[in-house]
């Protein structure tokens, strides 16, 4: 079994969220900020829904 590396935590992951610089956010639990990747996916999904709905009539 190979050596395991520790997962990234803290400031290294901050760019993955749309958090304002200079503000300390204490909780990203169940009701915290969503990561950029989730927001991007949500935006893509909504764009697809609008396109599909507009073609219905």
Number of C-alpha atoms within 10 A of each C-alpha: 3 4 5 6 6 6 5 8 8 6 8 8 10 13 10 13 14 12 15 9 7 6 7 8 10 7 9 10 8 7 7 10 14 15 16 14 11 12 14 11 11 12 12 11 12 12 12 12 12 10 11 11 10 9 8 6 5
